[in-house]
């Protein structure tokens, strides 16, 4: 398996609060690492804070932010970023990621909105990512997001993403489900889009389920099982870039733990059957 450069390894699972009791006295061999949204935990004390620490002391964790608003017009919340840095350091998180989107202006929008695909937006968000990395004193990975409209578009999505990664000098949280969703909604080839991404910048990978609203409209919900075309796209990502740590997201309609672990096992099976890339040609080496 081609994972030596990564901070976490194997197959991961998003740790939602509904899973904390079922996992409290278990250490499933299927799960190599966990992920939480730090926005829901920074400042948490008492029994809730102790429950998280019991997990972070036993397992490798990554943090996936929801509300940093990297693409928004409002100033970065630097006070929050300083609190976040202490939280990440205190619990020993292996990585921090955020969405390549915006979610607030005068108030929180409670949704992930698309950043206009423009040169000005590249400069704007890249400078905010660099500032975030300076305050957190660590590299940040940004996630390619699902979107349903592209207001003010001046460049293709792939060109926008790669330009941000280059100008910010940050990493990529590769969400293969979002590529699939966008490929259906916006009519492009998912495998070709995937191949155009800089695999050497991938920190880890997300897979998730979604909802088919219509033949040409998919809603990214994280509320269903991963479908076969998304598994196939994950396999293609490994073929292109080498085996990468990959995490299953499930945010609602959460099934019993054993069902989730079977999906985590699917990640492991795909990882194990992927041939090792020669170091000379591996994008992830």
C-alpha positions as CSV (number, residue, x, y, z in Angstrom):
1,X,0.0,0.0,0.0
2,X,1.3,3.5,-0.9
3,X,0.7,5.4,2.3
4,X,4.0,6.3,3.9
5,X,3.8,10.0,3.5
6,X,0.4,10.5,5.1
7,X,-0.3,11.5,8.7
8,X,-3.1,8.9,9.0
9,X,-3.5,5.5,7.4
10,X,-6.0,2.9,6.2
11,X,-9.7,3.4,6.3
12,X,-11.4,6.0,8.6
13,X,-14.8,6.8,10.0
14,X,-16.5,10.1,10.8
15,X,-17.2,10.1,14.5
16,X,-20.7,11.5,15.1
17,X,-22.1,11.8,18.6
18,X,-24.6,9.0,17.9
19,X,-21.7,6.7,17.4
20,X,-19.8,7.5,20.6
21,X,-21.7,5.2,22.9
22,X,-21.5,2.2,20.5
23,X,-17.8,2.8,20.1
24,X,-17.0,3.6,23.7
25,X,-15.9,0.2,24.7
26,X,-14.8,-1.0,21.3
27,X,-11.7,-0.7,19.1
28,X,-12.8,-1.9,15.7
29,X,-9.9,-3.2,13.7
30,X,-11.5,-1.9,10.6
31,X,-11.1,1.7,11.6
32,X,-7.6,3.2,11.2
33,X,-8.6,6.8,12.1
34,X,-11.5,9.0,13.0
35,X,-12.7,12.5,12.0
36,X,-14.7,15.1,13.9
37,X,-15.9,18.6,13.1
38,X,-13.9,20.8,15.6
39,X,-16.6,23.5,15.4
40,X,-18.7,21.2,17.5
41,X,-16.0,20.5,20.1
42,X,-13.9,23.6,20.6
43,X,-14.6,24.8,24.2
44,X,-16.5,21.7,25.1
45,X,-15.9,20.8,28.7
46,X,-17.4,18.5,31.4
47,X,-18.5,15.0,30.5
48,X,-18.7,15.9,26.8
49,X,-15.1,17.1,26.6
50,X,-13.9,14.1,28.6
51,X,-15.7,11.7,26.3
52,X,-13.9,13.2,23.3
53,X,-10.5,12.9,25.1
54,X,-11.1,9.3,25.8
55,X,-11.3,8.8,22.0
56,X,-8.4,11.0,21.0
57,X,-6.1,9.4,23.5
58,X,-6.8,6.0,22.0
59,X,-7.1,6.7,18.3
60,X,-5.6,8.8,15.5
61,X,-7.9,11.8,14.6
62,X,-8.3,14.4,11.9
63,X,-10.4,17.5,12.2
64,X,-12.7,18.6,9.4
65,X,-14.0,22.2,9.8
66,X,-17.4,23.4,8.9
67,X,-17.6,27.2,9.5
68,X,-14.2,28.8,8.9
69,X,-15.7,30.6,5.9
70,X,-12.5,30.5,3.8
71,X,-14.1,32.0,0.7
72,X,-16.4,34.5,2.4
73,X,-16.2,38.3,2.3
74,X,-16.2,38.8,6.1
75,X,-12.8,38.9,7.9
76,X,-11.4,35.6,9.1
77,X,-12.3,34.9,12.7
78,X,-8.8,34.9,14.0
79,X,-9.8,34.6,17.6
80,X,-11.5,31.3,16.8
81,X,-8.4,30.2,14.8
82,X,-6.3,30.7,17.9
83,X,-8.7,28.6,20.0
84,X,-8.8,26.0,17.3
85,X,-5.0,25.8,17.2
86,X,-4.9,25.0,21.0
87,X,-7.7,22.5,20.5
88,X,-5.9,20.7,17.7
89,X,-2.6,20.6,19.6
90,X,-4.2,19.6,22.9
91,X,-5.8,16.5,21.4
92,X,-3.0,15.7,19.0
93,X,-5.0,15.9,15.8
94,X,-3.0,14.6,12.8
95,X,-4.5,17.0,10.2
96,X,-6.9,19.9,9.8
97,X,-9.2,20.3,6.7
98,X,-11.8,22.8,5.6
99,X,-14.2,23.3,2.7
100,X,-13.3,25.3,-0.4
101,X,-16.5,27.3,0.0
102,X,-18.0,30.2,1.9
103,X,-20.7,29.9,4.6
104,X,-21.1,33.3,6.2
105,X,-21.3,37.1,5.6
106,X,-23.0,39.2,8.2
107,X,-24.3,36.0,9.8
108,X,-23.9,32.3,9.3
109,X,-25.6,30.9,6.3
110,X,-25.7,27.3,7.6
111,X,-24.8,25.9,4.2
112,X,-21.7,25.6,2.0
113,X,-21.9,28.1,-0.8
114,X,-19.8,28.0,-4.0
115,X,-17.0,30.4,-4.4
116,X,-17.1,32.2,-7.8
117,X,-14.6,30.6,-10.2
118,X,-12.6,33.7,-10.9
119,X,-9.0,34.9,-10.6
120,X,-9.9,37.4,-8.0
121,X,-11.5,34.7,-5.9
122,X,-8.4,32.5,-6.2
123,X,-6.3,35.3,-4.7
124,X,-8.9,36.1,-2.0
125,X,-9.3,32.5,-0.8
126,X,-5.6,31.6,-1.2
127,X,-4.5,34.5,1.1
128,X,-7.0,33.4,3.7
129,X,-5.8,29.9,3.6
130,X,-2.2,31.1,4.0
131,X,-3.2,33.2,7.0
132,X,-5.1,30.2,8.5
133,X,-1.9,28.1,8.1
134,X,0.2,30.7,9.7
135,X,-2.1,30.9,12.8
136,X,-2.7,27.2,13.1
137,X,1.1,26.6,12.5
138,X,0.3,23.6,10.3
139,X,-0.7,22.9,6.7
140,X,-4.3,22.9,5.9
141,X,-6.1,20.7,3.3
142,X,-9.2,22.1,1.5
143,X,-12.0,20.0,0.2
144,X,-13.4,20.1,-3.3
145,X,-17.0,20.7,-2.6
146,X,-20.3,19.9,-4.3
147,X,-22.1,22.9,-5.8
148,X,-25.4,23.5,-7.7
149,X,-24.7,26.8,-9.4
150,X,-21.6,28.6,-10.6
151,X,-22.3,32.4,-10.3
152,X,-19.8,34.7,-11.9
153,X,-17.8,31.8,-13.5
154,X,-14.7,32.8,-15.4
155,X,-12.8,29.6,-15.3
156,X,-13.4,25.9,-15.0
157,X,-13.8,24.2,-11.6
158,X,-10.7,22.1,-12.0
159,X,-8.6,25.2,-12.9
160,X,-10.0,27.1,-9.9
161,X,-9.2,24.3,-7.5
162,X,-5.7,23.8,-8.8
163,X,-4.9,27.5,-8.8
164,X,-6.0,27.9,-5.2
165,X,-3.9,24.9,-4.1
166,X,-0.9,26.3,-5.9
167,X,-1.2,29.9,-4.8
168,X,-2.0,29.0,-1.2
169,X,0.5,26.1,-1.1
170,X,-1.9,24.0,0.8
171,X,-3.1,20.4,0.5
172,X,-6.3,18.8,-0.9
173,X,-8.9,16.8,0.9
174,X,-10.1,14.8,-2.1
175,X,-13.8,14.0,-1.9
176,X,-14.6,11.5,-4.7
177,X,-18.4,11.6,-4.0
178,X,-18.4,15.4,-4.6
179,X,-16.6,14.8,-8.0
180,X,-19.3,12.3,-8.9
181,X,-22.1,14.5,-7.8
182,X,-20.7,17.5,-9.7
183,X,-20.1,15.4,-12.8
184,X,-23.7,14.5,-13.0
185,X,-25.1,17.9,-12.1
186,X,-22.7,19.8,-14.4
187,X,-22.2,17.3,-17.2
188,X,-18.5,16.5,-17.1
189,X,-16.4,13.4,-17.0
190,X,-15.6,12.4,-13.4
191,X,-12.6,10.3,-14.2
192,X,-11.0,13.0,-16.4
193,X,-11.6,15.6,-13.7
194,X,-10.0,13.3,-11.1
195,X,-6.9,12.7,-13.3
196,X,-6.4,16.5,-13.6
197,X,-6.1,17.0,-9.8
198,X,-2.6,17.3,-8.2
199,X,-2.5,13.9,-6.5
200,X,0.7,14.8,-4.7
201,X,-1.2,17.3,-2.6
202,X,-3.9,14.9,-1.3
203,X,-3.9,14.6,2.5
204,X,-6.7,12.0,2.6
205,X,-9.9,11.1,0.9
206,X,-13.6,11.3,1.6
207,X,-16.3,8.9,0.4
208,X,-20.0,9.3,1.1
209,X,-23.5,8.7,-0.1
210,X,-26.0,11.1,-1.7
211,X,-29.6,11.5,-2.8
212,X,-30.8,11.3,-6.4
213,X,-33.4,14.1,-6.8
214,X,-33.7,13.5,-10.6
215,X,-31.7,11.9,-13.4
216,X,-29.6,15.1,-13.8
217,X,-29.7,16.4,-10.2
218,X,-27.9,14.8,-7.2
219,X,-27.9,16.3,-3.7
220,X,-24.8,15.7,-1.6
221,X,-26.4,14.5,1.7
222,X,-24.0,12.1,3.4
223,X,-27.2,10.3,4.4
224,X,-27.1,7.1,2.4
225,X,-24.8,4.2,1.5
226,X,-21.9,4.8,-1.0
227,X,-23.0,3.7,-4.5
228,X,-21.0,1.6,-6.9
229,X,-19.9,4.5,-9.3
230,X,-18.4,6.3,-6.3
231,X,-16.6,3.1,-5.2
232,X,-15.3,2.8,-8.8
233,X,-14.1,6.4,-8.7
234,X,-12.2,5.7,-5.5
235,X,-10.6,2.8,-7.0
236,X,-9.5,4.9,-10.0
237,X,-8.1,7.5,-7.6
238,X,-5.9,4.8,-6.1
239,X,-4.8,3.7,-9.5
240,X,-3.8,7.2,-10.4
241,X,-2.2,8.4,-7.2
242,X,-1.5,5.3,-5.1
243,X,-3.5,4.1,-2.1
244,X,-4.5,7.0,0.1
245,X,-6.1,7.1,3.6
246,X,-9.8,7.2,3.0
247,X,-12.7,8.1,5.4
248,X,-16.4,7.3,5.3
249,X,-18.7,10.2,6.0
250,X,-22.2,9.6,7.3
251,X,-24.0,12.6,8.8
252,X,-27.6,11.5,9.2
253,X,-29.8,8.4,8.7
254,X,-27.0,6.8,10.6
255,X,-27.4,3.0,10.5
256,X,-26.2,0.6,13.2
257,X,-22.4,0.6,13.7
258,X,-22.0,-2.9,12.1
259,X,-23.4,-1.5,8.8
260,X,-21.0,1.4,8.8
261,X,-18.1,-0.9,9.5
262,X,-19.0,-3.0,6.5
263,X,-18.6,0.1,4.3
264,X,-15.3,0.9,6.0
265,X,-14.3,-2.7,5.2
266,X,-15.1,-2.0,1.6
267,X,-12.6,0.8,1.6
268,X,-10.0,-1.6,3.0
269,X,-10.7,-4.2,0.4
270,X,-10.3,-1.7,-2.4
271,X,-7.0,-0.5,-0.8
272,X,-5.7,-4.0,-0.5
273,X,-6.4,-5.0,-4.1
274,X,-4.8,-1.9,-5.6
275,X,-1.4,-2.7,-7.0
276,X,1.5,-0.7,-5.6
277,X,2.6,2.1,-7.8
278,X,6.3,2.2,-8.7
279,X,7.9,5.1,-6.7
280,X,9.1,6.8,-9.9
281,X,5.6,7.2,-11.3
282,X,3.5,7.5,-8.1
283,X,1.9,11.0,-7.7
284,X,1.6,10.3,-4.0
285,X,5.2,9.2,-3.3
